[in-house]
Amino acid sequence: GIIGMLIAIPIATVVKITITQVSWSFNNYHIFRRDVNSTSDPPA
């Protein structure tokens, strides 16, 4: 009913935004780590 919609919509929005932020941070974190490793580690 109304209560279920009022509860479900914010939860769905928060979950969607959280997944988007986590995936974005995860991808950028790996790119950042790759750049740091490539610049700090001397080539073998």
mmCIF file of the N, C-alpha and C atoms, coordinates in Angstrom:
data_MODEL
# 
_entry.id   MODEL 
# 
loop_
_atom_site.group_PDB 
_atom_site.id 
_atom_site.type_symbol 
_atom_site.label_atom_id 
_atom_site.label_alt_id 
_atom_site.label_comp_id 
_atom_site.label_asym_id 
_atom_site.label_entity_id 
_atom_site.label_seq_id 
_atom_site.pdbx_PDB_ins_code 
_atom_site.Cartn_x 
_atom_site.Cartn_y 
_atom_site.Cartn_z 
_atom_site.occupancy 
_atom_site.B_iso_or_equiv 
_atom_site.pdbx_formal_charge 
_atom_site.auth_seq_id 
_atom_site.auth_comp_id 
_atom_site.auth_asym_id 
_atom_site.auth_atom_id 
_atom_site.pdbx_PDB_model_num 
ATOM 1   N N  . GLY A 1 1  ? 0.808  -1.198 0.000   1.00 0.00 ? 1  GLY A N  1 
ATOM 2   C CA . GLY A 1 1  ? 0.000  0.000  0.000   1.00 0.00 ? 1  GLY A CA 1 
ATOM 3   C C  . GLY A 1 1  ? 0.852  1.263  0.000   1.00 0.00 ? 1  GLY A C  1 
ATOM 4   N N  . ILE A 1 2  ? 0.252  2.342  0.519   1.00 0.00 ? 2  ILE A N  1 
ATOM 5   C CA . ILE A 1 2  ? 0.947  3.633  0.548   1.00 0.00 ? 2  ILE A CA 1 
ATOM 6   C C  . ILE A 1 2  ? 2.204  3.555  1.415   1.00 0.00 ? 2  ILE A C  1 
ATOM 7   N N  . ILE A 1 3  ? 2.080  2.949  2.584   1.00 0.00 ? 3  ILE A N  1 
ATOM 8   C CA . ILE A 1 3  ? 3.228  2.868  3.493   1.00 0.00 ? 3  ILE A CA 1 
ATOM 9   C C  . ILE A 1 3  ? 4.368  2.093  2.842   1.00 0.00 ? 3  ILE A C  1 
ATOM 10  N N  . GLY A 1 4  ? 4.031  0.997  2.177   1.00 0.00 ? 4  GLY A N  1 
ATOM 11  C CA . GLY A 1 4  ? 5.057  0.202  1.507   1.00 0.00 ? 4  GLY A CA 1 
ATOM 12  C C  . GLY A 1 4  ? 5.771  0.994  0.431   1.00 0.00 ? 4  GLY A C  1 
ATOM 13  N N  . MET A 1 5  ? 5.015  1.789  -0.327  1.00 0.00 ? 5  MET A N  1 
ATOM 14  C CA . MET A 1 5  ? 5.639  2.603  -1.372  1.00 0.00 ? 5  MET A CA 1 
ATOM 15  C C  . MET A 1 5  ? 6.527  3.678  -0.757  1.00 0.00 ? 5  MET A C  1 
ATOM 16  N N  . LEU A 1 6  ? 6.045  4.315  0.309   1.00 0.00 ? 6  LEU A N  1 
ATOM 17  C CA . LEU A 1 6  ? 6.829  5.373  0.949   1.00 0.00 ? 6  LEU A CA 1 
ATOM 18  C C  . LEU A 1 6  ? 8.129  4.824  1.533   1.00 0.00 ? 6  LEU A C  1 
ATOM 19  N N  . ILE A 1 7  ? 8.109  3.559  1.943   1.00 0.00 ? 7  ILE A N  1 
ATOM 20  C CA . ILE A 1 7  ? 9.318  2.951  2.506   1.00 0.00 ? 7  ILE A CA 1 
ATOM 21  C C  . ILE A 1 7  ? 10.208 2.407  1.393   1.00 0.00 ? 7  ILE A C  1 
ATOM 22  N N  . ALA A 1 8  ? 9.606  1.793  0.378   1.00 0.00 ? 8  ALA A N  1 
ATOM 23  C CA . ALA A 1 8  ? 10.389 1.085  -0.637  1.00 0.00 ? 8  ALA A CA 1 
ATOM 24  C C  . ALA A 1 8  ? 11.107 2.042  -1.580  1.00 0.00 ? 8  ALA A C  1 
ATOM 25  N N  . ILE A 1 9  ? 10.487 3.147  -1.934  1.00 0.00 ? 9  ILE A N  1 
ATOM 26  C CA . ILE A 1 9  ? 11.099 4.054  -2.916  1.00 0.00 ? 9  ILE A CA 1 
ATOM 27  C C  . ILE A 1 9  ? 12.398 4.673  -2.382  1.00 0.00 ? 9  ILE A C  1 
ATOM 28  N N  . PRO A 1 10 ? 12.435 5.251  -1.179  1.00 0.00 ? 10 PRO A N  1 
ATOM 29  C CA . PRO A 1 10 ? 13.715 5.772  -0.672  1.00 0.00 ? 10 PRO A CA 1 
ATOM 30  C C  . PRO A 1 10 ? 14.766 4.680  -0.521  1.00 0.00 ? 10 PRO A C  1 
ATOM 31  N N  . ILE A 1 11 ? 14.370 3.490  -0.063  1.00 0.00 ? 11 ILE A N  1 
ATOM 32  C CA . ILE A 1 11 ? 15.337 2.402  0.097   1.00 0.00 ? 11 ILE A CA 1 
ATOM 33  C C  . ILE A 1 11 ? 15.908 2.016  -1.259  1.00 0.00 ? 11 ILE A C  1 
ATOM 34  N N  . ALA A 1 12 ? 15.046 1.898  -2.274  1.00 0.00 ? 12 ALA A N  1 
ATOM 35  C CA . ALA A 1 12 ? 15.516 1.538  -3.612  1.00 0.00 ? 12 ALA A CA 1 
ATOM 36  C C  . ALA A 1 12 ? 16.452 2.612  -4.150  1.00 0.00 ? 12 ALA A C  1 
ATOM 37  N N  . THR A 1 13 ? 16.135 3.877  -3.885  1.00 0.00 ? 13 THR A N  1 
ATOM 38  C CA . THR A 1 13 ? 16.990 4.968  -4.359  1.00 0.00 ? 13 THR A CA 1 
ATOM 39  C C  . THR A 1 13 ? 18.346 4.929  -3.670  1.00 0.00 ? 13 THR A C  1 
ATOM 40  N N  . VAL A 1 14 ? 18.353 4.719  -2.366  1.00 0.00 ? 14 VAL A N  1 
ATOM 41  C CA . VAL A 1 14 ? 19.608 4.668  -1.620  1.00 0.00 ? 14 VAL A CA 1 
ATOM 42  C C  . VAL A 1 14 ? 20.456 3.497  -2.102  1.00 0.00 ? 14 VAL A C  1 
ATOM 43  N N  . VAL A 1 15 ? 19.832 2.344  -2.304  1.00 0.00 ? 15 VAL A N  1 
ATOM 44  C CA . VAL A 1 15 ? 20.578 1.169  -2.764  1.00 0.00 ? 15 VAL A CA 1 
ATOM 45  C C  . VAL A 1 15 ? 21.161 1.427  -4.147  1.00 0.00 ? 15 VAL A C  1 
ATOM 46  N N  . LYS A 1 16 ? 20.366 2.032  -5.027  1.00 0.00 ? 16 LYS A N  1 
ATOM 47  C CA . LYS A 1 16 ? 20.836 2.308  -6.385  1.00 0.00 ? 16 LYS A CA 1 
ATOM 48  C C  . LYS A 1 16 ? 22.017 3.273  -6.367  1.00 0.00 ? 16 LYS A C  1 
ATOM 49  N N  . ILE A 1 17 ? 21.909 4.348  -5.580  1.00 0.00 ? 17 ILE A N  1 
ATOM 50  C CA . ILE A 1 17 ? 22.991 5.327  -5.503  1.00 0.00 ? 17 ILE A CA 1 
ATOM 51  C C  . ILE A 1 17 ? 24.227 4.698  -4.866  1.00 0.00 ? 17 ILE A C  1 
ATOM 52  N N  . THR A 1 18 ? 24.013 3.885  -3.831  1.00 0.00 ? 18 THR A N  1 
ATOM 53  C CA . THR A 1 18 ? 25.146 3.242  -3.164  1.00 0.00 ? 18 THR A CA 1 
ATOM 54  C C  . THR A 1 18 ? 25.894 2.335  -4.124  1.00 0.00 ? 18 THR A C  1 
ATOM 55  N N  . ILE A 1 19 ? 25.167 1.531  -4.899  1.00 0.00 ? 19 ILE A N  1 
ATOM 56  C CA . ILE A 1 19 ? 25.811 0.637  -5.861  1.00 0.00 ? 19 ILE A CA 1 
ATOM 57  C C  . ILE A 1 19 ? 26.584 1.451  -6.895  1.00 0.00 ? 19 ILE A C  1 
ATOM 58  N N  . THR A 1 20 ? 25.994 2.548  -7.361  1.00 0.00 ? 20 THR A N  1 
ATOM 59  C CA . THR A 1 20 ? 26.670 3.378  -8.359  1.00 0.00 ? 20 THR A CA 1 
ATOM 60  C C  . THR A 1 20 ? 27.955 3.974  -7.786  1.00 0.00 ? 20 THR A C  1 
ATOM 61  N N  . GLN A 1 21 ? 27.889 4.505  -6.577  1.00 0.00 ? 21 GLN A N  1 
ATOM 62  C CA . GLN A 1 21 ? 29.058 5.125  -5.966  1.00 0.00 ? 21 GLN A CA 1 
ATOM 63  C C  . GLN A 1 21 ? 30.144 4.094  -5.687  1.00 0.00 ? 21 GLN A C  1 
ATOM 64  N N  . VAL A 1 22 ? 29.755 2.926  -5.193  1.00 0.00 ? 22 VAL A N  1 
ATOM 65  C CA . VAL A 1 22 ? 30.739 1.895  -4.861  1.00 0.00 ? 22 VAL A CA 1 
ATOM 66  C C  . VAL A 1 22 ? 31.425 1.398  -6.124  1.00 0.00 ? 22 VAL A C  1 
ATOM 67  N N  . SER A 1 23 ? 30.649 1.172  -7.181  1.00 0.00 ? 23 SER A N  1 
ATOM 68  C CA . SER A 1 23 ? 31.257 0.683  -8.424  1.00 0.00 ? 23 SER A CA 1 
ATOM 69  C C  . SER A 1 23 ? 32.179 1.748  -9.017  1.00 0.00 ? 23 SER A C  1 
ATOM 70  N N  . TRP A 1 24 ? 31.775 3.025  -8.949  1.00 0.00 ? 24 TRP A N  1 
ATOM 71  C CA . TRP A 1 24 ? 32.618 4.104  -9.469  1.00 0.00 ? 24 TRP A CA 1 
ATOM 72  C C  . TRP A 1 24 ? 33.911 4.204  -8.654  1.00 0.00 ? 24 TRP A C  1 
ATOM 73  N N  . SER A 1 25 ? 33.781 4.172  -7.331  1.00 0.00 ? 25 SER A N  1 
ATOM 74  C CA . SER A 1 25 ? 34.959 4.262  -6.478  1.00 0.00 ? 25 SER A CA 1 
ATOM 75  C C  . SER A 1 25 ? 35.869 3.054  -6.688  1.00 0.00 ? 25 SER A C  1 
ATOM 76  N N  . PHE A 1 26 ? 35.268 1.872  -6.865  1.00 0.00 ? 26 PHE A N  1 
ATOM 77  C CA . PHE A 1 26 ? 36.056 0.655  -7.060  1.00 0.00 ? 26 PHE A CA 1 
ATOM 78  C C  . PHE A 1 26 ? 36.863 0.750  -8.345  1.00 0.00 ? 26 PHE A C  1 
ATOM 79  N N  . ASN A 1 27 ? 36.243 1.205  -9.421  1.00 0.00 ? 27 ASN A N  1 
ATOM 80  C CA . ASN A 1 27 ? 36.944 1.324  -10.699 1.00 0.00 ? 27 ASN A CA 1 
ATOM 81  C C  . ASN A 1 27 ? 38.048 2.372  -10.615 1.00 0.00 ? 27 ASN A C  1 
ATOM 82  N N  . ASN A 1 28 ? 37.764 3.530  -10.034 1.00 0.00 ? 28 ASN A N  1 
ATOM 83  C CA . ASN A 1 28 ? 38.762 4.584  -9.956  1.00 0.00 ? 28 ASN A CA 1 
ATOM 84  C C  . ASN A 1 28 ? 39.887 4.206  -8.993  1.00 0.00 ? 28 ASN A C  1 
ATOM 85  N N  . TYR A 1 29 ? 39.552 3.445  -7.949  1.00 0.00 ? 29 TYR A N  1 
ATOM 86  C CA . TYR A 1 29 ? 40.579 3.012  -7.012  1.00 0.00 ? 29 TYR A CA 1 
ATOM 87  C C  . TYR A 1 29 ? 41.583 2.097  -7.714  1.00 0.00 ? 29 TYR A C  1 
ATOM 88  N N  . HIS A 1 30 ? 41.086 1.188  -8.543  1.00 0.00 ? 30 HIS A N  1 
ATOM 89  C CA . HIS A 1 30 ? 41.990 0.283  -9.252  1.00 0.00 ? 30 HIS A CA 1 
ATOM 90  C C  . HIS A 1 30 ? 42.843 1.047  -10.256 1.00 0.00 ? 30 HIS A C  1 
ATOM 91  N N  . ILE A 1 31 ? 42.269 2.032  -10.934 1.00 0.00 ? 31 ILE A N  1 
ATOM 92  C CA . ILE A 1 31 ? 43.042 2.843  -11.870 1.00 0.00 ? 31 ILE A CA 1 
ATOM 93  C C  . ILE A 1 31 ? 44.120 3.618  -11.106 1.00 0.00 ? 31 ILE A C  1 
ATOM 94  N N  . PHE A 1 32 ? 43.739 4.173  -9.961  1.00 0.00 ? 32 PHE A N  1 
ATOM 95  C CA . PHE A 1 32 ? 44.689 4.932  -9.149  1.00 0.00 ? 32 PHE A CA 1 
ATOM 96  C C  . PHE A 1 32 ? 45.821 4.033  -8.663  1.00 0.00 ? 32 PHE A C  1 
ATOM 97  N N  . ARG A 1 33 ? 45.487 2.835  -8.171  1.00 0.00 ? 33 ARG A N  1 
ATOM 98  C CA . ARG A 1 33 ? 46.503 1.904  -7.704  1.00 0.00 ? 33 ARG A CA 1 
ATOM 99  C C  . ARG A 1 33 ? 47.432 1.510  -8.848  1.00 0.00 ? 33 ARG A C  1 
ATOM 100 N N  . ARG A 1 34 ? 46.871 1.293  -10.040 1.00 0.00 ? 34 ARG A N  1 
ATOM 101 C CA . ARG A 1 34 ? 47.673 0.897  -11.184 1.00 0.00 ? 34 ARG A CA 1 
ATOM 102 C C  . ARG A 1 34 ? 48.670 2.013  -11.527 1.00 0.00 ? 34 ARG A C  1 
ATOM 103 N N  . ASP A 1 35 ? 48.212 3.283  -11.486 1.00 0.00 ? 35 ASP A N  1 
ATOM 104 C CA . ASP A 1 35 ? 49.101 4.401  -11.789 1.00 0.00 ? 35 ASP A CA 1 
ATOM 105 C C  . ASP A 1 35 ? 50.196 4.517  -10.723 1.00 0.00 ? 35 ASP A C  1 
ATOM 106 N N  . VAL A 1 36 ? 49.826 4.351  -9.467  1.00 0.00 ? 36 VAL A N  1 
ATOM 107 C CA . VAL A 1 36 ? 50.811 4.464  -8.388  1.00 0.00 ? 36 VAL A CA 1 
ATOM 108 C C  . VAL A 1 36 ? 51.844 3.354  -8.517  1.00 0.00 ? 36 VAL A C  1 
ATOM 109 N N  . ASN A 1 37 ? 51.393 2.137  -8.783  1.00 0.00 ? 37 ASN A N  1 
ATOM 110 C CA . ASN A 1 37 ? 52.331 1.026  -8.908  1.00 0.00 ? 37 ASN A CA 1 
ATOM 111 C C  . ASN A 1 37 ? 53.242 1.212  -10.116 1.00 0.00 ? 37 ASN A C  1 
ATOM 112 N N  . SER A 1 38 ? 52.708 1.692  -11.222 1.00 0.00 ? 38 SER A N  1 
ATOM 113 C CA . SER A 1 38 ? 53.518 1.829  -12.431 1.00 0.00 ? 38 SER A CA 1 
ATOM 114 C C  . SER A 1 38 ? 54.536 2.959  -12.273 1.00 0.00 ? 38 SER A C  1 
ATOM 115 N N  . THR A 1 39 ? 54.218 3.988  -11.478 1.00 0.00 ? 39 THR A N  1 
ATOM 116 C CA . THR A 1 39 ? 55.138 5.117  -11.335 1.00 0.00 ? 39 THR A CA 1 
ATOM 117 C C  . THR A 1 39 ? 56.135 4.870  -10.211 1.00 0.00 ? 39 THR A C  1 
ATOM 118 N N  . SER A 1 40 ? 55.758 4.107  -9.183  1.00 0.00 ? 40 SER A N  1 
ATOM 119 C CA . SER A 1 40 ? 56.637 3.941  -8.035  1.00 0.00 ? 40 SER A CA 1 
ATOM 120 C C  . SER A 1 40 ? 57.536 2.718  -8.193  1.00 0.00 ? 40 SER A C  1 
ATOM 121 N N  . ASP A 1 41 ? 57.067 1.667  -8.889  1.00 0.00 ? 41 ASP A N  1 
ATOM 122 C CA . ASP A 1 41 ? 57.879 0.472  -9.047  1.00 0.00 ? 41 ASP A CA 1 
ATOM 123 C C  . ASP A 1 41 ? 58.781 0.610  -10.266 1.00 0.00 ? 41 ASP A C  1 
ATOM 124 N N  . PRO A 1 42 ? 60.067 0.393  -10.123 1.00 0.00 ? 42 PRO A N  1 
ATOM 125 C CA . PRO A 1 42 ? 60.961 0.462  -11.291 1.00 0.00 ? 42 PRO A CA 1 
ATOM 126 C C  . PRO A 1 42 ? 60.702 -0.714 -12.216 1.00 0.00 ? 42 PRO A C  1 
ATOM 127 N N  . PRO A 1 43 ? 60.808 -0.518 -13.518 1.00 0.00 ? 43 PRO A N  1 
ATOM 128 C CA . PRO A 1 43 ? 60.587 -1.638 -14.443 1.00 0.00 ? 43 PRO A CA 1 
ATOM 129 C C  . PRO A 1 43 ? 61.666 -2.696 -14.273 1.00 0.00 ? 43 PRO A C  1 
ATOM 130 N N  . ALA A 1 44 ? 61.260 -3.937 -14.329 1.00 0.00 ? 44 ALA A N  1 
ATOM 131 C CA . ALA A 1 44 ? 62.202 -5.040 -14.102 1.00 0.00 ? 44 ALA A CA 1 
ATOM 132 C C  . ALA A 1 44 ? 63.110 -5.208 -15.325 1.00 0.00 ? 44 ALA A C  1 
# 
